[in-house]
Amino acid sequence: MNASNISDNIKKYRNKVGISQDRLSKLADVTYNTIIKIESGANINPTIDTLIKIAKALNVSVDDLIKK
């Protein structure tokens, strides 16, 4: 898993659906801080549970989030 791919993909899909980081954190039921850390690359190894929640909130697969 490449962290920059994850952060770039989350940003890309979040922008595609037009929601803020704060809104994504609420939809995914993860902390706002977690979203910021993942998108900024500060958290390079989010848990699979977190990725599943984010993927569900963005209506994409976990594969979509981790692919290059």
PQR file of N, CA, C, O and H, with PARSE charges and radii, in Angstrom:
ATOM      1  N   MET A   1       0.839  -1.188   0.000 -0.4000 1.5000
ATOM      2  CA  MET A   1       0.000   0.000   0.000 -0.0000 2.0000
ATOM      3  C   MET A   1       0.876   1.241   0.000  0.5500 1.7000
ATOM      4  O   MET A   1       1.805   1.365   0.799 -0.5500 1.4000
ATOM      5  N   ASN A   2       0.574   2.136  -0.888 -0.4000 1.5000
ATOM      6  CA  ASN A   2       1.311   3.384  -0.932 -0.0000 2.0000
ATOM      7  C   ASN A   2       0.449   4.474  -0.314  0.5500 1.7000
ATOM      8  O   ASN A   2      -0.649   4.755  -0.794 -0.5500 1.4000
ATOM      9  H   ASN A   2      -0.180   2.035  -1.537  0.4000 1.0000
ATOM     10  N   ALA A   3       0.948   5.087   0.752 -0.4000 1.5000
ATOM     11  CA  ALA A   3       0.155   6.068   1.489 -0.0000 2.0000
ATOM     12  C   ALA A   3      -0.283   7.239   0.629  0.5500 1.7000
ATOM     13  O   ALA A   3      -1.401   7.734   0.773 -0.5500 1.4000
ATOM     14  H   ALA A   3       1.840   4.859   1.142  0.4000 1.0000
ATOM     15  N   SER A   4       0.595   7.686  -0.270 -0.4000 1.5000
ATOM     16  CA  SER A   4       0.203   8.837  -1.078 -0.0000 2.0000
ATOM     17  C   SER A   4      -0.943   8.465  -2.009  0.5500 1.7000
ATOM     18  O   SER A   4      -1.784   9.308  -2.323 -0.5500 1.4000
ATOM     19  H   SER A   4       1.503   7.284  -0.386  0.4000 1.0000
ATOM     20  N   ASN A   5      -0.985   7.212  -2.453 -0.4000 1.5000
ATOM     21  CA  ASN A   5      -2.122   6.770  -3.265 -0.0000 2.0000
ATOM     22  C   ASN A   5      -3.408   6.853  -2.455  0.5500 1.7000
ATOM     23  O   ASN A   5      -4.429   7.341  -2.941 -0.5500 1.4000
ATOM     24  H   ASN A   5      -0.302   6.527  -2.198  0.4000 1.0000
ATOM     25  N   ILE A   6      -3.350   6.376  -1.223 -0.4000 1.5000
ATOM     26  CA  ILE A   6      -4.537   6.393  -0.372 -0.0000 2.0000
ATOM     27  C   ILE A   6      -4.999   7.824  -0.141  0.5500 1.7000
ATOM     28  O   ILE A   6      -6.178   8.131  -0.315 -0.5500 1.4000
ATOM     29  H   ILE A   6      -2.521   5.981  -0.828  0.4000 1.0000
ATOM     30  N   SER A   7      -4.084   8.698   0.245 -0.4000 1.5000
ATOM     31  CA  SER A   7      -4.488  10.080   0.516 -0.0000 2.0000
ATOM     32  C   SER A   7      -5.001  10.762  -0.753  0.5500 1.7000
ATOM     33  O   SER A   7      -6.003  11.476  -0.711 -0.5500 1.4000
ATOM     34  H   SER A   7      -3.126   8.448   0.386  0.4000 1.0000
ATOM     35  N   ASP A   8      -4.321  10.547  -1.877 -0.4000 1.5000
ATOM     36  CA  ASP A   8      -4.764  11.137  -3.147 -0.0000 2.0000
ATOM     37  C   ASP A   8      -6.131  10.601  -3.560  0.5500 1.7000
ATOM     38  O   ASP A   8      -6.997  11.358  -3.999 -0.5500 1.4000
ATOM     39  H   ASP A   8      -3.507   9.968  -1.912  0.4000 1.0000
ATOM     40  N   ASN A   9      -6.315   9.298  -3.415 -0.4000 1.5000
ATOM     41  CA  ASN A   9      -7.583   8.695  -3.818 -0.0000 2.0000
ATOM     42  C   ASN A   9      -8.741   9.152  -2.933  0.5500 1.7000
ATOM     43  O   ASN A   9      -9.832   9.429  -3.432 -0.5500 1.4000
ATOM     44  H   ASN A   9      -5.612   8.684  -3.058  0.4000 1.0000
ATOM     45  N   ILE A  10      -8.510   9.231  -1.636 -0.4000 1.5000
ATOM     46  CA  ILE A  10      -9.574   9.701  -0.737 -0.0000 2.0000
ATOM     47  C   ILE A  10      -9.948  11.132  -1.106  0.5500 1.7000
ATOM     48  O   ILE A  10     -11.129  11.466  -1.201 -0.5500 1.4000
ATOM     49  H   ILE A  10      -7.624   9.006  -1.231  0.4000 1.0000
ATOM     50  N   LYS A  11      -8.936  11.977  -1.314 -0.4000 1.5000
ATOM     51  CA  LYS A  11      -9.211  13.367  -1.723 -0.0000 2.0000
ATOM     52  C   LYS A  11      -9.992  13.410  -3.028  0.5500 1.7000
ATOM     53  O   LYS A  11     -10.965  14.151  -3.166 -0.5500 1.4000
ATOM     54  H   LYS A  11      -7.977  11.706  -1.237  0.4000 1.0000
ATOM     55  N   LYS A  12      -9.545  12.595  -3.987 -0.4000 1.5000
ATOM     56  CA  LYS A  12     -10.185  12.575  -5.312 -0.0000 2.0000
ATOM     57  C   LYS A  12     -11.658  12.184  -5.195  0.5500 1.7000
ATOM     58  O   LYS A  12     -12.528  12.869  -5.732 -0.5500 1.4000
ATOM     59  H   LYS A  12      -8.755  11.992  -3.875  0.4000 1.0000
ATOM     60  N   TYR A  13     -11.934  11.097  -4.503 -0.4000 1.5000
ATOM     61  CA  TYR A  13     -13.323  10.641  -4.380 -0.0000 2.0000
ATOM     62  C   TYR A  13     -14.153  11.579  -3.510  0.5500 1.7000
ATOM     63  O   TYR A  13     -15.340  11.777  -3.771 -0.5500 1.4000
ATOM     64  H   TYR A  13     -11.227  10.540  -4.066  0.4000 1.0000
ATOM     65  N   ARG A  14     -13.549  12.150  -2.495 -0.4000 1.5000
ATOM     66  CA  ARG A  14     -14.270  13.099  -1.626 -0.0000 2.0000
ATOM     67  C   ARG A  14     -14.663  14.331  -2.437  0.5500 1.7000
ATOM     68  O   ARG A  14     -15.788  14.819  -2.328 -0.5500 1.4000
ATOM     69  H   ARG A  14     -12.585  11.989  -2.283  0.4000 1.0000
ATOM     70  N   ASN A  15     -13.733  14.832  -3.249 -0.4000 1.5000
ATOM     71  CA  ASN A  15     -14.037  15.995  -4.086 -0.0000 2.0000
ATOM     72  C   ASN A  15     -15.063  15.657  -5.159  0.5500 1.7000
ATOM     73  O   ASN A  15     -15.893  16.488  -5.528 -0.5500 1.4000
ATOM     74  H   ASN A  15     -12.819  14.436  -3.337  0.4000 1.0000
ATOM     75  N   LYS A  16     -14.992  14.430  -5.652 -0.4000 1.5000
ATOM     76  CA  LYS A  16     -15.936  13.982  -6.690 -0.0000 2.0000
ATOM     77  C   LYS A  16     -17.375  14.034  -6.177  0.5500 1.7000
ATOM     78  O   LYS A  16     -18.283  14.439  -6.903 -0.5500 1.4000
ATOM     79  H   LYS A  16     -14.317  13.755  -5.353  0.4000 1.0000
ATOM     80  N   VAL A  17     -17.577  13.623  -4.926 -0.4000 1.5000
ATOM     81  CA  VAL A  17     -18.928  13.680  -4.360 -0.0000 2.0000
ATOM     82  C   VAL A  17     -19.223  15.027  -3.704  0.5500 1.7000
ATOM     83  O   VAL A  17     -20.343  15.280  -3.259 -0.5500 1.4000
ATOM     84  H   VAL A  17     -16.839  13.294  -4.336  0.4000 1.0000
ATOM     85  N   GLY A  18     -18.209  15.883  -3.651 -0.4000 1.5000
ATOM     86  CA  GLY A  18     -18.409  17.256  -3.191 -0.0000 2.0000
ATOM     87  C   GLY A  18     -18.683  17.403  -1.708  0.5500 1.7000
ATOM     88  O   GLY A  18     -19.548  18.181  -1.305 -0.5500 1.4000
ATOM     89  H   GLY A  18     -17.299  15.677  -4.012  0.4000 1.0000
ATOM     90  N   ILE A  19     -17.945  16.654  -0.892 -0.4000 1.5000
ATOM     91  CA  ILE A  19     -18.120  16.796   0.556 -0.0000 2.0000
ATOM     92  C   ILE A  19     -16.811  17.236   1.216  0.5500 1.7000
ATOM     93  O   ILE A  19     -15.722  16.998   0.695 -0.5500 1.4000
ATOM     94  H   ILE A  19     -17.242  16.022  -1.219  0.4000 1.0000
ATOM     95  N   SER A  20     -16.946  17.873   2.355 -0.4000 1.5000
ATOM     96  CA  SER A  20     -15.781  18.354   3.103 -0.0000 2.0000
ATOM     97  C   SER A  20     -15.164  17.211   3.907  0.5500 1.7000
ATOM     98  O   SER A  20     -15.758  16.143   4.056 -0.5500 1.4000
ATOM     99  H   SER A  20     -17.831  18.067   2.778  0.4000 1.0000
ATOM    100  N   GLN A  21     -13.968  17.459   4.418 -0.4000 1.5000
ATOM    101  CA  GLN A  21     -13.321  16.475   5.300 -0.0000 2.0000
ATOM    102  C   GLN A  21     -14.180  16.240   6.532  0.5500 1.7000
ATOM    103  O   GLN A  21     -14.301  15.112   7.011 -0.5500 1.4000
ATOM    104  H   GLN A  21     -13.486  18.326   4.297  0.4000 1.0000
ATOM    105  N   ASP A  22     -14.770  17.301   7.036 -0.4000 1.5000
ATOM    106  CA  ASP A  22     -15.618  17.193   8.218 -0.0000 2.0000
ATOM    107  C   ASP A  22     -16.838  16.310   7.928  0.5500 1.7000
ATOM    108  O   ASP A  22     -17.189  15.444   8.730 -0.5500 1.4000
ATOM    109  H   ASP A  22     -14.673  18.217   6.647  0.4000 1.0000
ATOM    110  N   ARG A  23     -17.473  16.533   6.789 -0.4000 1.5000
ATOM    111  CA  ARG A  23     -18.641  15.739   6.395 -0.0000 2.0000
ATOM    112  C   ARG A  23     -18.249  14.267   6.206  0.5500 1.7000
ATOM    113  O   ARG A  23     -18.969  13.365   6.634 -0.5500 1.4000
ATOM    114  H   ARG A  23     -17.188  17.236   6.137  0.4000 1.0000
ATOM    115  N   LEU A  24     -17.123  14.043   5.574 -0.4000 1.5000
ATOM    116  CA  LEU A  24     -16.652  12.670   5.383 -0.0000 2.0000
ATOM    117  C   LEU A  24     -16.423  11.986   6.726  0.5500 1.7000
ATOM    118  O   LEU A  24     -16.773  10.818   6.896 -0.5500 1.4000
ATOM    119  H   LEU A  24     -16.537  14.775   5.227  0.4000 1.0000
ATOM    120  N   SER A  25     -15.843  12.700   7.671 -0.4000 1.5000
ATOM    121  CA  SER A  25     -15.585  12.100   8.987 -0.0000 2.0000
ATOM    122  C   SER A  25     -16.890  11.677   9.654  0.5500 1.7000
ATOM    123  O   SER A  25     -16.949  10.630  10.299 -0.5500 1.4000
ATOM    124  H   SER A  25     -15.558  13.649   7.533  0.4000 1.0000
ATOM    125  N   LYS A  26     -17.932  12.486   9.499 -0.4000 1.5000
ATOM    126  CA  LYS A  26     -19.230  12.143  10.085 -0.0000 2.0000
ATOM    127  C   LYS A  26     -19.873  10.960   9.352  0.5500 1.7000
ATOM    128  O   LYS A  26     -20.393  10.043   9.988 -0.5500 1.4000
ATOM    129  H   LYS A  26     -17.884  13.337   8.975  0.4000 1.0000
ATOM    130  N   LEU A  27     -19.838  10.981   8.024 -0.4000 1.5000
ATOM    131  CA  LEU A  27     -20.428   9.899   7.232 -0.0000 2.0000
ATOM    132  C   LEU A  27     -19.716   8.568   7.483  0.5500 1.7000
ATOM    133  O   LEU A  27     -20.345   7.511   7.528 -0.5500 1.4000
ATOM    134  H   LEU A  27     -19.416  11.726   7.507  0.4000 1.0000
ATOM    135  N   ALA A  28     -18.397   8.641   7.646 -0.4000 1.5000
ATOM    136  CA  ALA A  28     -17.600   7.426   7.833 -0.0000 2.0000
ATOM    137  C   ALA A  28     -17.506   7.010   9.298  0.5500 1.7000
ATOM    138  O   ALA A  28     -17.019   5.924   9.612 -0.5500 1.4000
ATOM    139  H   ALA A  28     -17.886   9.500   7.610  0.4000 1.0000
ATOM    140  N   ASP A  29     -17.977   7.883  10.193 -0.4000 1.5000
ATOM    141  CA  ASP A  29     -17.888   7.616  11.628 -0.0000 2.0000
ATOM    142  C   ASP A  29     -16.445   7.397  12.081  0.5500 1.7000
ATOM    143  O   ASP A  29     -16.136   6.482  12.844 -0.5500 1.4000
ATOM    144  H   ASP A  29     -18.372   8.765   9.938  0.4000 1.0000
ATOM    145  N   VAL A  30     -15.570   8.284  11.572 -0.4000 1.5000
ATOM    146  CA  VAL A  30     -14.185   8.333  12.050 -0.0000 2.0000
ATOM    147  C   VAL A  30     -13.908   9.778  12.442  0.5500 1.7000
ATOM    148  O   VAL A  30     -14.618  10.683  12.005 -0.5500 1.4000
ATOM    149  H   VAL A  30     -15.821   9.028  10.952  0.4000 1.0000
ATOM    150  N   THR A  31     -12.903   9.999  13.245 -0.4000 1.5000
ATOM    151  CA  THR A  31     -12.660  11.364  13.713 -0.0000 2.0000
ATOM    152  C   THR A  31     -12.175  12.254  12.570  0.5500 1.7000
ATOM    153  O   THR A  31     -11.513  11.801  11.637 -0.5500 1.4000
ATOM    154  H   THR A  31     -12.326   9.264  13.600  0.4000 1.0000
ATOM    155  N   TYR A  32     -12.523  13.521  12.677 -0.4000 1.5000
ATOM    156  CA  TYR A  32     -12.099  14.529  11.710 -0.0000 2.0000
ATOM    157  C   TYR A  32     -10.571  14.527  11.603  0.5500 1.7000
ATOM    158  O   TYR A  32     -10.004  14.636  10.516 -0.5500 1.4000
ATOM    159  H   TYR A  32     -13.060  13.889  13.435  0.4000 1.0000
ATOM    160  N   ASN A  33      -9.932  14.401  12.754 -0.4000 1.5000
ATOM    161  CA  ASN A  33      -8.472  14.366  12.815 -0.0000 2.0000
ATOM    162  C   ASN A  33      -7.898  13.203  11.997  0.5500 1.7000
ATOM    163  O   ASN A  33      -6.861  13.343  11.350 -0.5500 1.4000
ATOM    164  H   ASN A  33     -10.393  14.313  13.637  0.4000 1.0000
ATOM    165  N   THR A  34      -8.579  12.067  12.035 -0.4000 1.5000
ATOM    166  CA  THR A  34      -8.138  10.892  11.273 -0.0000 2.0000
ATOM    167  C   THR A  34      -8.169  11.194   9.781  0.5500 1.7000
ATOM    168  O   THR A  34      -7.223  10.878   9.059 -0.5500 1.4000
ATOM    169  H   THR A  34      -9.421  11.954  12.562  0.4000 1.0000
ATOM    170  N   ILE A  35      -9.255  11.806   9.320 -0.4000 1.5000
ATOM    171  CA  ILE A  35      -9.373  12.155   7.893 -0.0000 2.0000
ATOM    172  C   ILE A  35      -8.250  13.108   7.497  0.5500 1.7000
ATOM    173  O   ILE A  35      -7.602  12.918   6.468 -0.5500 1.4000
ATOM    174  H   ILE A  35     -10.023  12.063   9.906  0.4000 1.0000
ATOM    175  N   ILE A  36      -8.022  14.133   8.318 -0.4000 1.5000
ATOM    176  CA  ILE A  36      -6.961  15.112   8.019 -0.0000 2.0000
ATOM    177  C   ILE A  36      -5.605  14.415   7.955  0.5500 1.7000
ATOM    178  O   ILE A  36      -4.824  14.655   7.035 -0.5500 1.4000
ATOM    179  H   ILE A  36      -8.549  14.288   9.154  0.4000 1.0000
ATOM    180  N   LYS A  37      -5.327  13.556   8.927 -0.4000 1.5000
ATOM    181  CA  LYS A  37      -4.029  12.861   8.968 -0.0000 2.0000
ATOM    182  C   LYS A  37      -3.839  11.950   7.760  0.5500 1.7000
ATOM    183  O   LYS A  37      -2.750  11.897   7.188 -0.5500 1.4000
ATOM    184  H   LYS A  37      -5.961  13.361   9.675  0.4000 1.0000
ATOM    185  N   ILE A  38      -4.886  11.239   7.372 -0.4000 1.5000
ATOM    186  CA  ILE A  38      -4.771  10.342   6.219 -0.0000 2.0000
ATOM    187  C   ILE A  38      -4.565  11.158   4.942  0.5500 1.7000
ATOM    188  O   ILE A  38      -3.678  10.852   4.145 -0.5500 1.4000
ATOM    189  H   ILE A  38      -5.770  11.283   7.836  0.4000 1.0000
ATOM    190  N   GLU A  39      -5.386  12.200   4.749 -0.4000 1.5000
ATOM    191  CA  GLU A  39      -5.283  12.991   3.521 -0.0000 2.0000
ATOM    192  C   GLU A  39      -3.961  13.753   3.421  0.5500 1.7000
ATOM    193  O   GLU A  39      -3.447  13.968   2.323 -0.5500 1.4000
ATOM    194  H   GLU A  39      -6.106  12.448   5.397  0.4000 1.0000
ATOM    195  N   SER A  40      -3.418  14.155   4.557 -0.4000 1.5000
ATOM    196  CA  SER A  40      -2.158  14.909   4.524 -0.0000 2.0000
ATOM    197  C   SER A  40      -0.943  13.986   4.442  0.5500 1.7000
ATOM    198  O   SER A  40       0.178  14.439   4.212 -0.5500 1.4000
ATOM    199  H   SER A  40      -3.836  13.980   5.448  0.4000 1.0000
ATOM    200  N   GLY A  41      -1.180  12.685   4.633 -0.4000 1.5000
ATOM    201  CA  GLY A  41      -0.081  11.735   4.594 -0.0000 2.0000
ATOM    202  C   GLY A  41       0.592  11.537   5.944  0.5500 1.7000
ATOM    203  O   GLY A  41       1.584  10.815   6.043 -0.5500 1.4000
ATOM    204  H   GLY A  41      -2.091  12.317   4.819  0.4000 1.0000
ATOM    205  N   ALA A  42       0.056  12.181   6.996 -0.4000 1.5000
ATOM    206  CA  ALA A  42       0.631  12.024   8.334 -0.0000 2.0000
ATOM    207  C   ALA A  42       0.332  10.627   8.881  0.5500 1.7000
ATOM    208  O   ALA A  42       1.127  10.061   9.632 -0.5500 1.4000
ATOM    209  H   ALA A  42      -0.750  12.768   6.916  0.4000 1.0000
ATOM    210  N   ASN A  43      -0.819  10.083   8.497 -0.4000 1.5000
ATOM    211  CA  ASN A  43      -1.155   8.703   8.874 -0.0000 2.0000
ATOM    212  C   ASN A  43      -0.968   7.866   7.622  0.5500 1.7000
ATOM    213  O   ASN A  43      -1.834   7.833   6.748 -0.5500 1.4000
ATOM    214  H   ASN A  43      -1.465  10.543   7.887  0.4000 1.0000
ATOM    215  N   ILE A  44       0.176   7.187   7.542 -0.4000 1.5000
ATOM    216  CA  ILE A  44       0.490   6.442   6.323 -0.0000 2.0000
ATOM    217  C   ILE A  44      -0.039   5.018   6.363  0.5500 1.7000
ATOM    218  O   ILE A  44       0.065   4.291   5.375 -0.5500 1.4000
ATOM    219  H   ILE A  44       0.880   7.214   8.252  0.4000 1.0000
ATOM    220  N   ASN A  45      -0.609   4.608   7.502 -0.4000 1.5000
ATOM    221  CA  ASN A  45      -1.076   3.236   7.613 -0.0000 2.0000
ATOM    222  C   ASN A  45      -2.429   3.171   8.318  0.5500 1.7000
ATOM    223  O   ASN A  45      -2.531   2.641   9.425 -0.5500 1.4000
ATOM    224  H   ASN A  45      -0.694   5.198   8.304  0.4000 1.0000
ATOM    225  N   PRO A  46      -3.480   3.715   7.671 -0.5600 1.5000
ATOM    226  CA  PRO A  46      -4.805   3.651   8.309  0.2800 2.0000
ATOM    227  C   PRO A  46      -5.261   2.196   8.439  0.5500 1.7000
ATOM    228  O   PRO A  46      -4.912   1.355   7.612 -0.5500 1.4000
ATOM    229  N   THR A  47      -6.031   1.911   9.468 -0.4000 1.5000
ATOM    230  CA  THR A  47      -6.492   0.537   9.661 -0.0000 2.0000
ATOM    231  C   THR A  47      -7.458   0.154   8.545  0.5500 1.7000
ATOM    232  O   THR A  47      -8.077   1.013   7.917 -0.5500 1.4000
ATOM    233  H   THR A  47      -6.315   2.595  10.141  0.4000 1.0000
ATOM    234  N   ILE A  48      -7.574  -1.140   8.312 -0.4000 1.5000
ATOM    235  CA  ILE A  48      -8.501  -1.612   7.290 -0.0000 2.0000
ATOM    236  C   ILE A  48      -9.929  -1.223   7.675  0.5500 1.7000
ATOM    237  O   ILE A  48     -10.748  -0.926   6.806 -0.5500 1.4000
ATOM    238  H   ILE A  48      -7.071  -1.838   8.822  0.4000 1.0000
ATOM    239  N   ASP A  49     -10.219  -1.226   8.952 -0.4000 1.5000
ATOM    240  CA  ASP A  49     -11.545  -0.828   9.437 -0.0000 2.0000
ATOM    241  C   ASP A  49     -11.854   0.620   9.040  0.5500 1.7000
ATOM    242  O   ASP A  49     -12.953   0.936   8.583 -0.5500 1.4000
ATOM    243  H   ASP A  49      -9.554  -1.467   9.658  0.4000 1.0000
ATOM    244  N   THR A  50     -10.861   1.485   9.224 -0.4000 1.5000
ATOM    245  CA  THR A  50     -11.022   2.890   8.848 -0.0000 2.0000
ATOM    246  C   THR A  50     -11.218   3.015   7.344  0.5500 1.7000
ATOM    247  O   THR A  50     -12.082   3.764   6.888 -0.5500 1.4000
ATOM    248  H   THR A  50      -9.969   1.229   9.595  0.4000 1.0000
ATOM    249  N   LEU A  51     -10.424   2.287   6.577 -0.4000 1.5000
ATOM    250  CA  LEU A  51     -10.551   2.339   5.112 -0.0000 2.0000
ATOM    251  C   LEU A  51     -11.921   1.835   4.656  0.5500 1.7000
ATOM    252  O   LEU A  51     -12.504   2.386   3.722 -0.5500 1.4000
ATOM    253  H   LEU A  51      -9.723   1.678   6.947  0.4000 1.0000
ATOM    254  N   ILE A  52     -12.430   0.804   5.302 -0.4000 1.5000
ATOM    255  CA  ILE A  52     -13.751   0.279   4.952 -0.0000 2.0000
ATOM    256  C   ILE A  52     -14.824   1.336   5.206  0.5500 1.7000
ATOM    257  O   ILE A  52     -15.708   1.545   4.376 -0.5500 1.4000
ATOM    258  H   ILE A  52     -11.957   0.357   6.061  0.4000 1.0000
ATOM    259  N   LYS A  53     -14.737   1.996   6.353 -0.4000 1.5000
ATOM    260  CA  LYS A  53     -15.722   3.029   6.692 -0.0000 2.0000
ATOM    261  C   LYS A  53     -15.664   4.190   5.702  0.5500 1.7000
ATOM    262  O   LYS A  53     -16.700   4.693   5.266 -0.5500 1.4000
ATOM    263  H   LYS A  53     -14.019   1.825   7.027  0.4000 1.0000
ATOM    264  N   ILE A  54     -14.446   4.615   5.348 -0.4000 1.5000
ATOM    265  CA  ILE A  54     -14.284   5.722   4.397 -0.0000 2.0000
ATOM    266  C   ILE A  54     -14.805   5.313   3.017  0.5500 1.7000
ATOM    267  O   ILE A  54     -15.510   6.076   2.357 -0.5500 1.4000
ATOM    268  H   ILE A  54     -13.605   4.206   5.703  0.4000 1.0000
ATOM    269  N   ALA A  55     -14.451   4.109   2.596 -0.4000 1.5000
ATOM    270  CA  ALA A  55     -14.905   3.615   1.292 -0.0000 2.0000
ATOM    271  C   ALA A  55     -16.430   3.583   1.237  0.5500 1.7000
ATOM    272  O   ALA A  55     -17.024   4.005   0.245 -0.5500 1.4000
ATOM    273  H   ALA A  55     -13.878   3.489   3.132  0.4000 1.0000
ATOM    274  N   LYS A  56     -17.065   3.085   2.297 -0.4000 1.5000
ATOM    275  CA  LYS A  56     -18.531   3.034   2.351 -0.0000 2.0000
ATOM    276  C   LYS A  56     -19.121   4.431   2.260  0.5500 1.7000
ATOM    277  O   LYS A  56     -20.080   4.661   1.523 -0.5500 1.4000
ATOM    278  H   LYS A  56     -16.582   2.742   3.103  0.4000 1.0000
ATOM    279  N   ALA A  57     -18.544   5.363   3.009 -0.4000 1.5000
ATOM    280  CA  ALA A  57     -19.051   6.738   3.017 -0.0000 2.0000
ATOM    281  C   ALA A  57     -18.935   7.387   1.639  0.5500 1.7000
ATOM    282  O   ALA A  57     -19.766   8.211   1.259 -0.5500 1.4000
ATOM    283  H   ALA A  57     -17.765   5.177   3.607  0.4000 1.0000
ATOM    284  N   LEU A  58     -17.893   7.007   0.894 -0.4000 1.5000
ATOM    285  CA  LEU A  58     -17.671   7.584  -0.437 -0.0000 2.0000
ATOM    286  C   LEU A  58     -18.318   6.740  -1.542  0.5500 1.7000
ATOM    287  O   LEU A  58     -18.269   7.094  -2.720 -0.5500 1.4000
ATOM    288  H   LEU A  58     -17.217   6.337   1.203  0.4000 1.0000
ATOM    289  N   ASN A  59     -18.923   5.624  -1.139 -0.4000 1.5000
ATOM    290  CA  ASN A  59     -19.584   4.729  -2.091 -0.0000 2.0000
ATOM    291  C   ASN A  59     -18.612   4.169  -3.127  0.5500 1.7000
ATOM    292  O   ASN A  59     -18.929   4.068  -4.312 -0.5500 1.4000
ATOM    293  H   ASN A  59     -18.963   5.337  -0.182  0.4000 1.0000
ATOM    294  N   VAL A  60     -17.419   3.808  -2.649 -0.4000 1.5000
ATOM    295  CA  VAL A  60     -16.405   3.182  -3.494 -0.0000 2.0000
ATOM    296  C   VAL A  60     -15.890   1.947  -2.757  0.5500 1.7000
ATOM    297  O   VAL A  60     -16.250   1.721  -1.601 -0.5500 1.4000
ATOM    298  H   VAL A  60     -17.161   3.890  -1.687  0.4000 1.0000
ATOM    299  N   SER A  61     -15.058   1.156  -3.410 -0.4000 1.5000
ATOM    300  CA  SER A  61     -14.487  -0.017  -2.745 -0.0000 2.0000
ATOM    301  C   SER A  61     -13.165   0.350  -2.075  0.5500 1.7000
ATOM    302  O   SER A  61     -12.551   1.365  -2.404 -0.5500 1.4000
ATOM    303  H   SER A  61     -14.766   1.340  -4.349  0.4000 1.0000
ATOM    304  N   VAL A  62     -12.741  -0.480  -1.144 -0.4000 1.5000
ATOM    305  CA  VAL A  62     -11.432  -0.284  -0.514 -0.0000 2.0000
ATOM    306  C   VAL A  62     -10.355  -0.344  -1.596  0.5500 1.7000
ATOM    307  O   VAL A  62      -9.382   0.409  -1.551 -0.5500 1.4000
ATOM    308  H   VAL A  62     -13.239  -1.305  -0.878  0.4000 1.0000
ATOM    309  N   ASP A  63     -10.529  -1.236  -2.560 -0.4000 1.5000
ATOM    310  CA  ASP A  63      -9.587  -1.323  -3.681 -0.0000 2.0000
ATOM    311  C   ASP A  63      -9.429   0.026  -4.386  0.5500 1.7000
ATOM    312  O   ASP A  63      -8.325   0.421  -4.763 -0.5500 1.4000
ATOM    313  H   ASP A  63     -11.318  -1.848  -2.596  0.4000 1.0000
ATOM    314  N   ASP A  64     -10.551   0.721  -4.555 -0.4000 1.5000
ATOM    315  CA  ASP A  64     -10.497   2.045  -5.195 -0.0000 2.0000
ATOM    316  C   ASP A  64      -9.611   3.002  -4.394  0.5500 1.7000
ATOM    317  O   ASP A  64      -8.901   3.828  -4.966 -0.5500 1.4000
ATOM    318  H   ASP A  64     -11.448   0.400  -4.249  0.4000 1.0000
ATOM    319  N   LEU A  65      -9.660   2.882  -3.077 -0.4000 1.5000
ATOM    320  CA  LEU A  65      -8.882   3.787  -2.219 -0.0000 2.0000
ATOM    321  C   LEU A  65      -7.392   3.464  -2.229  0.5500 1.7000
ATOM    322  O   LEU A  65      -6.563   4.363  -2.083 -0.5500 1.4000
ATOM    323  H   LEU A  65     -10.238   2.210  -2.612  0.4000 1.0000
ATOM    324  N   ILE A  66      -7.041   2.179  -2.402 -0.4000 1.5000
ATOM    325  CA  ILE A  66      -5.629   1.824  -2.292 -0.0000 2.0000
ATOM    326  C   ILE A  66      -4.941   1.643  -3.622  0.5500 1.7000
ATOM    327  O   ILE A  66      -3.722   1.476  -3.660 -0.5500 1.4000
ATOM    328  H   ILE A  66      -7.714   1.449  -2.520  0.4000 1.0000
ATOM    329  N   LYS A  67      -5.688   1.670  -4.725 -0.4000 1.5000
ATOM    330  CA  LYS A  67      -5.056   1.447  -6.022 -0.0000 2.0000
ATOM    331  C   LYS A  67      -4.201   2.637  -6.447  0.5500 1.7000
ATOM    332  O   LYS A  67      -4.387   3.764  -5.988 -0.5500 1.4000
ATOM    333  H   LYS A  67      -6.678   1.805  -4.694  0.4000 1.0000
ATOM    334  N   LYS A  68      -3.254   2.343  -7.344 -0.4000 1.5000
ATOM    335  CA  LYS A  68      -2.350   3.387  -7.817 -0.0000 2.0000
ATOM    336  C   LYS A  68      -3.037   4.277  -8.808  0.5500 1.7000
ATOM    337  O   LYS A  68      -2.429   5.218  -9.319 -0.5500 1.4000
ATOM    338  H   LYS A  68      -3.103   1.428  -7.717  0.4000 1.0000
TER
END
